[in-house]
Structure formats: C-alpha cells, structure tokens
Amino acid sequence: MAGFFDKLLGKGKETAPGLAAPANKKHGKVADPPAAAQPEAQSFVCREPVLDRDKRISGYQFSLPEEIEQRLETDFEFLQKIYDDAILRSLTSLGDGALLGPRLAFVRLSPNSLDNSRLQELPRENTVLMLAPVHQTFEAERILRQLDVLRQAGFSYGWLLRQNQVARFPQLPILAASADYVQIDATGFDGMGVRLLMKALTAARSAKLPKLRLIAGGLDAVDEFDSFFQADFDFFLGQFVTRRESWHPPTSKINRLQVIKLLNLLGSEAEIGVIAEQFRHDPVLAFKLLRYINSAAMALRSPVVNMDKALILLGREKIYRWLSLLLFDFKAPGHEERVLTEQALSRAHFLENLAGQGSMPAQTDALFILGLFSLLDQLMGQTMAELLVQAKLPKAVHDALVGQQGPYRNALLLAIAAEGQSPHELEQQAALCGLDALQVSQCVVKSLAWAHEISSLDAG
C-alpha cells in the first residue's frame, strides 16, 4: 500500500512518512493536506457494472476499493478529500465532455468533497454523485446547500446507505429521501431492515419529487438479486453480476466455427473470391455482412449486394475485426453473456489503445485480438487450448492466452487487473507494463464507452 499511497500523493518514498505524523493523530490535531498533494493526486479507480431491470448494463460505479474506504474511517479526514480528488482527476482527464456516453456513471464520493472544483468538469447528463459519509463530521445543512447548487447545475445525486452509517448518522435517511437515487448495501441489512428503511424513505420524501430510484448493492448471489428485483429496485450491482459459477454458454445464432474458418482464411491471405464463397454458404453471416456494408455509417451512394464487392470495399483488416466481433453475437443473452461480451470488448479496446506506451507491445491489432479472445473459453464452453487449435493466432498472442509469460501476457493481466477491486494487483501490473495510474484510468473509461457503443450497434 505504501507505493500506491506514494503515487496517489505524487511523492517519493522518502517523503511519505511525513504525511501523517502519529503525534498529530494522538493529540487530535488534523493537519491540512499538503498544498502540492492535490494537483499531483493519482489513483487506480475501481469500477463495477450496474444492471437495470432488463438485466442490461446501464452504467458503472466508480469508487475507491472497499479496503481503502474502511481504512479512511479511522484516518485523517483530509485524506478522504485527497482520494476523492484522485477519482475525479481520473474521470475528468479525458477532456471530451463525455464519460460513458449515454450510460450512467455513479461516482462515489464523501460529502466533504462537494466543493471540489473538478466536479464542474464532469458531464451533467449521465453523472450521478453517490455520497457516502465516512467521518463523524457531518454538517447536514451545509451539505444540503451544496447539493442544491449542484442539482441546479444539472447534476443528479444519491446516497449510499450502509447499516453502520445509518446507525451512526440518524439524519441520513431524511437527507437521502430528497435525493435522486438511494443505494442500499445489502450486506448489512436483513429483509426487515430493508423494509423499514424503505418505509422511512417513503415517509420522508416530498410528493413533489419524482420517484426515487433504488439501487441494491453488495449482492453476492442471484437469490439476493431476485429478492431486491421483487421489491421493485431499479438497479443492481455486486459480485453476482460477474460471478462465473454454474452458468452455461448460450446457443448462438452465429456459426462460430464458420467465423473462425473465415478468420483463418484471412490470416492465410486467401483470395477474396474464396472468402466470399464461404459467406455465401452461411445466410446469417451473409445478411450481417450486407447489413454492415450498407449501414449509414459506411455512407455508400448505392446499396451493395455482391459479396466480393462488399469484402473489397471493407478491406481485409476491417473484415477481420468485424468477424472477430461476431464471435460475441448472442440470441437473447442473459446478464452473464452481456457482461462477458462487454468485458471482452472493453479489454480489446483497452489493450489496443495502450499499444506502444510504456513497455506495452506496439502491435495494435494483435493486442485487440488478445483482449477480444481472452474470454472466449467461457463464452463457448471449451478450453482455451481447444479453441486455439481452431483459430490460428500470432504466436505471442497464442502464448499469452494459454498463460505463457511475456509482454503480451503482462498486457492481458493488466486488462484483467483493471476490472478487479485490488489496487495492489493493478499497481503491480501497471508497473510491469511501464504505465501510470492516469494512463490506465483514461483507457478504462474510453474502453467502457466504446464497448457500449459496439454492443448497441450489434443489438440492432
């Protein structure tokens, strides 16, 4: 944690011990944060997919790892503001006015950070500020004034309600009743506790306000999800979303073996006519190819109906990538398939965009396929070794997918760590790849937005 903390504050190891002198804490003195700490703050931000009632990913929650949040409850109060600034710095560093496109970005912060100037750099249309009190200092009137200003500026906000925080701050449910969203942490409440809390929120909410959007967090199993779904909650997050236990690959309307055959033909420089003939043998693939080439995005003057012409217009590189994406086309997928598909897409884009940075390999196409194929075993119900016999990939990519050490394996492990909740692991993998927190965080957000865009196109 020391190295992570040093990076967060932009300081060297030799200066870190001076940040929090034990004597100050012992005598109840709270020092102001170092002036140089704020501008240099960097952090690896954790993110979790958030499902809606259609079991589709409607957004992501960005937060500190739970272990850090727990530590901050007994640490200096100003440290929470520095960590919050690190999150905001990561999320606002893109500078393009968008965070996740049309999806919601739930950004967890302390109420003490409502005066952070970086908030004004977040997009209003899809950002939800999720507040979670940490320390005993809790000035309700000040917080309400700040939230009113932010709401008038176009922001939505919500409160995270944990059992221990509700017990510590009796006024919290009343404050939460006027929010746009309320997230209830399922790990600390039993069924009766949830019902009583919802009753209190309903009683305190003004009839003039729109319906309160309810989020169930900390869900570890599908049974827990079902309970909150039946209670008319709107959004859901927790380990059950990405847990791989006891689920079976779906039956796809795409002939994946045919797609792999086409990928191999492209890789072996087969003639366009030979490849076009394979499309003609598969009605679904032929339909999808023509739908793609004739889409508005291609801006052709007249529709193309000839397979050879369609393939020539697209070019080998674009055909290869398009076919690779078809491996993740599902018929009526459940939330497991959707999450896995989006995860694979975001990994591919994440790795592609880091190509050539630090010690990352410079081959963008190879990194894209590495990320895209990294979850194919779970999606198709076969071992990675069995799949790679059918798909001829570059040796470096093949070796990385089967666990052989090297630069490509390090890159893949970085993409996997970016999805997890361990800052230690992510920091170590980023260091192996010669990357810093800001580079990784920027790529994570870009990749999530891109994966959603591709998934939406494919769903059409």
C-alpha positions as CSV (number, residue, x, y, z in Angstrom):
1,M,0.0,0.0,0.0
2,A,2.9,2.4,0.6
3,G,3.8,2.5,-3.1
4,F,0.2,3.1,-4.0
5,F,-0.2,5.8,-1.5
6,D,3.0,7.5,-2.6
7,K,1.8,7.5,-6.2
8,L,-1.6,8.8,-5.1
9,L,0.1,11.9,-3.5
10,G,2.7,12.3,-6.2
11,K,5.5,11.9,-3.7
12,G,8.7,9.8,-3.4
13,K,9.0,7.1,-0.8
14,E,11.4,9.1,1.3
15,T,8.7,11.8,2.0
16,A,5.7,9.5,2.6
17,P,6.2,9.1,6.4
18,G,5.8,12.8,6.9
19,L,2.2,12.8,5.6
20,A,0.6,11.6,8.8
21,A,2.6,12.0,11.9
22,P,1.3,9.7,14.7
23,A,1.7,12.5,17.3
24,N,-0.8,14.7,15.4
25,K,-3.4,12.0,15.4
26,K,-2.8,11.1,19.1
27,H,-3.4,14.7,20.2
28,G,-6.5,15.0,18.0
29,K,-4.9,17.5,15.6
30,V,-5.8,17.3,11.9
31,A,-3.3,18.8,9.6
32,D,-4.2,20.4,6.3
33,P,-3.4,18.4,3.2
34,P,-0.1,19.4,1.7
35,A,-0.6,22.1,-0.9
36,A,1.3,20.1,-3.6
37,A,-0.7,16.9,-2.9
38,Q,-3.9,17.8,-4.7
39,P,-2.6,18.7,-8.2
40,E,-0.5,15.5,-8.3
41,A,-3.1,13.1,-7.0
42,Q,-3.4,9.9,-9.0
43,S,-5.2,6.7,-8.2
44,F,-6.3,3.4,-9.7
45,V,-10.1,3.6,-9.6
46,C,-12.3,0.5,-9.2
47,R,-15.4,0.2,-11.3
48,E,-18.4,-2.2,-11.1
49,P,-21.1,-2.8,-13.8
50,V,-24.6,-1.7,-12.8
51,L,-27.6,-3.7,-14.1
52,D,-31.1,-2.4,-14.7
53,R,-34.4,-4.3,-14.5
54,D,-33.8,-5.7,-18.0
55,K,-30.6,-7.2,-16.8
56,R,-28.6,-5.0,-19.1
57,I,-25.6,-2.9,-18.1
58,S,-27.0,0.6,-17.6
59,G,-23.8,2.1,-16.2
60,Y,-20.8,1.7,-13.9
61,Q,-20.0,2.7,-10.4
62,F,-16.5,4.3,-9.8
63,S,-15.1,4.2,-6.3
64,L,-12.2,3.5,-4.1
65,P,-11.6,-0.1,-3.2
66,E,-13.5,-1.1,-0.1
67,E,-10.4,-1.8,1.9
68,I,-9.3,1.8,1.4
69,E,-12.7,3.2,2.3
70,Q,-12.7,1.2,5.5
71,R,-9.2,2.5,6.5
72,L,-10.3,6.1,5.9
73,E,-13.0,5.8,8.6
74,T,-10.2,5.8,11.2
75,D,-7.7,8.0,9.4
76,F,-7.3,11.8,8.9
77,E,-10.3,13.4,7.4
78,F,-8.4,15.3,4.8
79,L,-7.2,12.1,3.3
80,Q,-10.7,11.3,2.1
81,K,-10.7,14.5,0.1
82,I,-7.4,13.7,-1.5
83,Y,-8.6,10.2,-2.5
84,D,-11.8,11.7,-3.9
85,D,-9.7,14.2,-5.9
86,A,-7.8,11.3,-7.3
87,I,-11.0,9.7,-8.5
88,L,-12.3,12.9,-10.1
89,R,-8.9,13.6,-11.7
90,S,-9.0,10.2,-13.4
91,L,-12.6,10.6,-14.6
92,T,-12.2,14.2,-15.8
93,S,-8.8,13.8,-17.5
94,L,-10.4,12.8,-20.9
95,G,-11.5,16.3,-21.6
96,D,-14.0,15.4,-24.3
97,G,-17.2,16.2,-22.3
98,A,-18.4,12.6,-22.1
99,L,-17.8,9.9,-19.5
100,L,-19.7,6.8,-20.6
101,G,-21.8,8.2,-23.4
102,P,-25.5,7.6,-22.7
103,R,-24.7,5.3,-19.7
104,L,-24.8,6.3,-16.1
105,A,-21.6,6.9,-14.2
106,F,-22.1,6.6,-10.5
107,V,-19.2,8.3,-8.8
108,R,-18.8,7.6,-5.1
109,L,-17.6,10.5,-3.0
110,S,-17.5,11.8,0.5
111,P,-19.9,14.7,1.2
112,N,-16.8,16.7,2.2
113,S,-15.8,16.7,-1.5
114,L,-18.8,18.5,-2.8
115,D,-16.8,21.7,-3.1
116,N,-14.2,20.1,-5.3
117,S,-13.8,22.2,-8.5
118,R,-13.3,19.1,-10.6
119,L,-17.0,18.3,-10.3
120,Q,-17.7,21.0,-12.7
121,E,-15.7,19.1,-15.4
122,L,-18.0,16.1,-15.2
123,P,-20.8,15.7,-17.8
124,R,-24.2,16.6,-16.2
125,E,-26.3,14.3,-18.3
126,N,-25.1,11.0,-17.1
127,T,-23.1,11.6,-13.9
128,V,-24.7,10.6,-10.5
129,L,-22.7,11.7,-7.5
130,M,-23.1,8.9,-4.9
131,L,-22.4,10.2,-1.4
132,A,-21.2,8.1,1.5
133,P,-20.3,9.7,4.8
134,V,-17.1,8.4,6.4
135,H,-16.1,10.5,9.4
136,Q,-18.1,11.9,12.3
137,T,-18.0,15.4,10.8
138,F,-21.4,15.6,9.1
139,E,-22.8,19.1,8.6
140,A,-26.3,18.4,7.1
141,E,-27.3,22.0,6.4
142,R,-24.0,22.7,4.5
143,I,-24.3,19.5,2.5
144,L,-27.9,20.3,1.5
145,R,-27.0,23.8,0.3
146,Q,-24.1,22.3,-1.8
147,L,-26.4,19.6,-3.2
148,D,-29.0,22.2,-4.1
149,V,-26.4,24.2,-6.1
150,L,-25.2,21.0,-7.9
151,R,-28.7,20.0,-8.7
152,Q,-29.5,23.4,-10.2
153,A,-26.3,23.0,-12.3
154,G,-27.8,19.8,-13.7
155,F,-26.3,17.1,-11.6
156,S,-28.1,14.1,-10.2
157,Y,-27.0,12.7,-6.8
158,G,-27.7,9.8,-4.4
159,W,-26.7,8.4,-1.1
160,L,-25.2,5.1,-0.2
161,L,-26.8,3.7,2.9
162,R,-24.9,1.2,4.9
163,Q,-26.2,-0.3,8.2
164,N,-23.4,1.1,10.3
165,Q,-23.7,4.6,8.7
166,V,-27.4,4.7,9.2
167,A,-26.9,3.9,12.9
168,R,-24.1,6.5,13.2
169,F,-25.9,9.3,11.3
170,P,-29.7,9.3,12.3
171,Q,-30.4,12.2,9.9
172,L,-29.0,10.2,6.9
173,P,-32.3,8.6,5.8
174,I,-34.0,12.0,5.9
175,L,-31.3,13.5,3.7
176,A,-31.4,10.5,1.3
177,A,-35.2,10.9,0.9
178,S,-34.7,14.1,-1.1
179,A,-32.1,12.5,-3.5
180,D,-32.5,11.2,-7.0
181,Y,-31.0,7.8,-6.1
182,V,-30.5,5.7,-3.0
183,Q,-28.2,2.7,-2.9
184,I,-28.8,0.2,-0.1
185,D,-25.9,-2.0,0.8
186,A,-27.4,-5.5,1.1
187,T,-24.5,-6.9,3.1
188,G,-25.6,-5.1,6.3
189,F,-29.4,-5.3,6.3
190,D,-31.8,-8.2,6.7
191,G,-35.2,-8.3,5.0
192,M,-36.9,-6.5,7.8
193,G,-34.2,-3.8,7.9
194,V,-34.6,-3.1,4.2
195,R,-38.4,-2.8,4.5
196,L,-38.1,-0.4,7.5
197,L,-35.6,1.7,5.7
198,M,-37.7,1.9,2.5
199,K,-40.7,2.9,4.6
200,A,-38.7,5.7,6.3
201,L,-37.5,7.0,2.9
202,T,-41.1,7.0,1.5
203,A,-42.5,8.8,4.6
204,A,-39.8,11.5,4.4
205,R,-39.9,12.1,0.6
206,S,-41.8,15.1,-0.7
207,A,-44.7,14.3,-3.0
208,K,-43.4,17.0,-5.4
209,L,-40.3,15.0,-6.2
210,P,-40.2,12.3,-8.9
211,K,-39.9,8.6,-8.0
212,L,-36.8,7.7,-6.0
213,R,-34.5,5.4,-8.0
214,L,-33.4,2.5,-5.8
215,I,-30.1,0.7,-6.2
216,A,-29.3,-2.7,-4.5
217,G,-25.6,-3.0,-3.9
218,G,-23.4,-5.7,-2.4
219,L,-25.4,-8.6,-4.0
220,D,-23.4,-11.8,-3.8
221,A,-25.9,-14.3,-5.3
222,V,-28.7,-14.5,-7.8
223,D,-31.1,-15.2,-5.0
224,E,-30.3,-11.9,-3.4
225,F,-30.8,-10.2,-6.8
226,D,-34.2,-11.9,-7.1
227,S,-35.3,-10.6,-3.7
228,F,-34.5,-7.0,-4.5
229,F,-35.9,-7.3,-8.0
230,Q,-39.2,-8.4,-6.5
231,A,-39.0,-5.4,-4.2
232,D,-39.1,-3.1,-7.3
233,F,-35.5,-1.9,-7.1
234,D,-34.3,-0.2,-10.3
235,F,-30.6,-1.1,-10.4
236,F,-28.4,-3.9,-9.1
237,L,-24.6,-4.4,-8.5
238,G,-22.4,-6.9,-6.7
239,Q,-20.4,-10.0,-7.2
240,F,-23.4,-11.9,-8.7
241,V,-23.0,-9.8,-11.9
242,T,-19.6,-11.2,-12.8
243,R,-19.5,-14.5,-10.9
244,R,-18.9,-17.3,-13.4
245,E,-20.2,-20.1,-11.2
246,S,-22.8,-22.5,-12.6
247,W,-23.7,-20.9,-15.8
248,H,-23.6,-22.5,-19.3
249,P,-22.6,-20.9,-22.6
250,P,-25.7,-19.9,-24.7
251,T,-26.7,-21.3,-28.0
252,S,-25.7,-18.7,-30.6
253,K,-27.4,-18.0,-33.9
254,I,-23.9,-17.4,-35.3
255,N,-21.9,-20.4,-36.5
256,R,-18.7,-19.6,-34.6
257,L,-16.7,-22.4,-36.3
258,Q,-17.5,-20.8,-39.6
259,V,-16.4,-17.4,-38.3
260,I,-13.1,-19.0,-37.1
261,K,-12.7,-20.6,-40.5
262,L,-13.1,-17.2,-42.2
263,L,-10.6,-15.6,-39.8
264,N,-8.1,-18.3,-40.7
265,L,-8.7,-17.7,-44.5
266,L,-8.0,-14.0,-44.0
267,G,-4.9,-14.8,-41.9
268,S,-3.5,-17.1,-44.7
269,E,-4.1,-14.4,-47.3
270,A,-6.7,-16.4,-49.2
271,E,-8.2,-14.7,-52.2
272,I,-11.3,-12.5,-51.8
273,G,-13.3,-14.8,-54.0
274,V,-12.6,-17.8,-51.8
275,I,-13.7,-15.9,-48.7
276,A,-16.8,-14.5,-50.4
277,E,-17.9,-18.1,-51.2
278,Q,-17.8,-19.0,-47.5
279,F,-20.1,-16.1,-46.8
280,R,-22.5,-17.4,-49.5
281,H,-22.7,-20.7,-47.7
282,D,-24.0,-19.1,-44.5
283,P,-27.2,-17.0,-44.8
284,V,-26.8,-15.4,-41.4
285,L,-23.3,-14.2,-42.0
286,A,-24.2,-13.0,-45.5
287,F,-27.1,-11.0,-44.1
288,K,-24.9,-9.4,-41.4
289,L,-22.1,-8.6,-43.9
290,L,-24.5,-6.8,-46.2
291,R,-26.2,-5.1,-43.3
292,Y,-22.9,-3.8,-42.1
293,I,-21.6,-2.6,-45.5
294,N,-24.9,-0.9,-46.3
295,S,-25.3,0.8,-42.9
296,A,-25.5,4.6,-42.7
297,A,-22.0,4.7,-41.2
298,M,-20.4,3.4,-44.4
299,A,-22.1,6.3,-46.4
300,L,-22.3,4.4,-49.7
301,R,-24.2,6.1,-52.6
302,S,-26.0,2.8,-53.5
303,P,-26.5,-0.5,-51.7
304,V,-24.1,-3.3,-52.2
305,V,-25.4,-6.8,-52.7
306,N,-22.3,-8.5,-54.1
307,M,-20.2,-10.4,-51.6
308,D,-17.0,-9.9,-53.4
309,K,-17.5,-6.2,-53.7
310,A,-18.6,-5.8,-50.1
311,L,-15.4,-7.5,-48.9
312,I,-13.2,-5.5,-51.3
313,L,-14.8,-2.2,-50.0
314,L,-14.2,-3.2,-46.4
315,G,-10.7,-4.4,-46.8
316,R,-9.0,-7.4,-45.1
317,E,-8.2,-5.6,-41.8
318,K,-11.8,-4.3,-41.2
319,I,-13.3,-7.7,-42.3
320,Y,-11.0,-9.5,-39.8
321,R,-12.1,-7.2,-36.9
322,W,-15.7,-7.3,-37.8
323,L,-15.7,-11.1,-37.9
324,S,-13.9,-11.2,-34.6
325,L,-16.7,-9.2,-33.0
326,L,-19.3,-11.6,-34.4
327,L,-17.9,-14.3,-32.1
328,F,-19.8,-12.4,-29.4
329,D,-23.2,-12.3,-31.0
330,F,-25.9,-13.9,-28.9
331,K,-29.5,-14.8,-29.3
332,A,-31.5,-13.4,-26.3
333,P,-28.5,-13.3,-24.0
334,G,-28.8,-13.2,-20.2
335,H,-26.9,-10.8,-18.0
336,E,-23.9,-13.2,-17.8
337,E,-23.4,-13.2,-21.6
338,R,-23.8,-9.5,-21.8
339,V,-21.3,-8.8,-19.1
340,L,-18.8,-11.2,-20.6
341,T,-19.3,-9.8,-24.0
342,E,-18.8,-6.2,-22.9
343,Q,-15.9,-7.3,-20.8
344,A,-14.1,-8.8,-23.8
345,L,-14.9,-5.8,-26.0
346,S,-13.6,-3.4,-23.4
347,R,-10.4,-5.5,-22.9
348,A,-9.7,-5.4,-26.6
349,H,-10.1,-1.7,-26.9
350,F,-8.2,-1.1,-23.7
351,L,-5.2,-3.0,-24.9
352,E,-5.3,-1.6,-28.4
353,N,-5.2,2.0,-27.1
354,L,-2.2,1.3,-24.8
355,A,-0.2,-0.2,-27.7
356,G,3.3,1.2,-27.7
357,Q,3.0,3.0,-24.4
358,G,5.4,2.2,-21.6
359,S,6.7,-1.4,-22.3
360,M,3.4,-2.5,-24.0
361,P,3.8,-4.2,-27.4
362,A,3.3,-1.8,-30.3
363,Q,1.1,-4.2,-32.4
364,T,-2.5,-2.7,-32.1
365,D,-4.3,-5.5,-34.0
366,A,-2.6,-8.3,-32.0
367,L,-3.5,-6.6,-28.7
368,F,-7.1,-6.1,-29.9
369,I,-7.5,-9.8,-30.6
370,L,-5.7,-10.7,-27.4
371,G,-8.3,-8.9,-25.4
372,L,-11.2,-10.0,-27.5
373,F,-10.3,-13.7,-27.4
374,S,-9.4,-13.7,-23.7
375,L,-12.9,-14.7,-22.5
376,L,-13.8,-16.9,-25.5
377,D,-13.4,-20.1,-23.5
378,Q,-16.1,-19.1,-21.0
379,L,-18.4,-17.9,-23.8
380,M,-18.0,-21.1,-25.9
381,G,-17.7,-23.7,-23.2
382,Q,-14.4,-25.0,-24.4
383,T,-10.9,-24.8,-23.1
384,M,-8.7,-22.1,-24.5
385,A,-6.3,-24.7,-25.8
386,E,-9.1,-26.4,-27.8
387,L,-10.2,-23.1,-29.3
388,L,-6.7,-22.1,-30.3
389,V,-6.3,-25.2,-32.3
390,Q,-9.1,-23.9,-34.5
391,A,-8.0,-20.3,-34.6
392,K,-4.6,-19.6,-35.9
393,L,-3.2,-16.6,-34.0
394,P,0.2,-15.0,-33.9
395,K,2.5,-17.0,-31.5
396,A,2.8,-14.1,-29.0
397,V,-1.0,-13.8,-28.7
398,H,-1.4,-17.6,-28.5
399,D,1.2,-18.0,-25.8
400,A,-0.3,-15.1,-23.7
401,L,-3.8,-16.7,-23.9
402,V,-2.5,-20.1,-22.6
403,G,-0.5,-18.5,-19.8
404,Q,3.0,-18.2,-21.2
405,Q,4.9,-15.3,-19.6
406,G,6.0,-12.4,-21.8
407,P,5.0,-8.8,-22.7
408,Y,1.6,-9.9,-24.2
409,R,0.8,-11.9,-21.0
410,N,1.7,-8.9,-18.9
411,A,-0.6,-6.8,-21.1
412,L,-3.5,-9.2,-20.6
413,L,-3.0,-9.4,-16.9
414,L,-3.1,-5.6,-16.8
415,A,-6.5,-5.6,-18.5
416,I,-7.8,-8.3,-16.1
417,A,-6.5,-6.3,-13.1
418,A,-8.2,-3.2,-14.3
419,E,-11.5,-5.0,-13.8
420,G,-10.8,-6.1,-10.3
421,Q,-11.0,-4.5,-6.9
422,S,-7.4,-4.8,-5.8
423,P,-5.3,-1.6,-6.2
424,H,-2.2,-3.6,-5.2
425,E,-2.5,-6.0,-8.1
426,L,-3.4,-3.3,-10.6
427,E,-0.4,-1.2,-9.5
428,Q,2.0,-4.1,-9.9
429,Q,0.7,-5.0,-13.4
430,A,0.8,-1.3,-14.5
431,A,4.4,-1.1,-13.2
432,L,5.4,-4.2,-15.2
433,C,3.9,-2.5,-18.3
434,G,5.6,0.8,-17.6
435,L,2.3,2.7,-17.1
436,D,1.0,5.0,-14.5
437,A,-2.5,5.3,-12.9
438,L,-3.7,8.2,-15.1
439,Q,-2.8,6.3,-18.3
440,V,-4.7,3.2,-17.2
441,S,-7.7,5.1,-15.8
442,Q,-8.1,7.1,-19.0
443,C,-8.1,4.0,-21.1
444,V,-10.5,2.2,-18.9
445,V,-13.2,4.9,-19.3
446,K,-12.7,5.2,-23.0
447,S,-12.9,1.4,-23.4
448,L,-16.1,1.1,-21.4
449,A,-17.8,3.8,-23.6
450,W,-16.5,2.1,-26.8
451,A,-17.7,-1.3,-25.8
452,H,-21.2,0.0,-25.1
453,E,-21.3,1.7,-28.5
454,I,-20.3,-1.6,-30.3
455,S,-22.8,-3.6,-28.2
456,S,-25.6,-1.2,-29.0
457,L,-24.8,-1.4,-32.8
458,D,-24.7,-5.2,-32.6
459,A,-28.0,-5.3,-30.7
460,G,-29.7,-3.5,-33.6
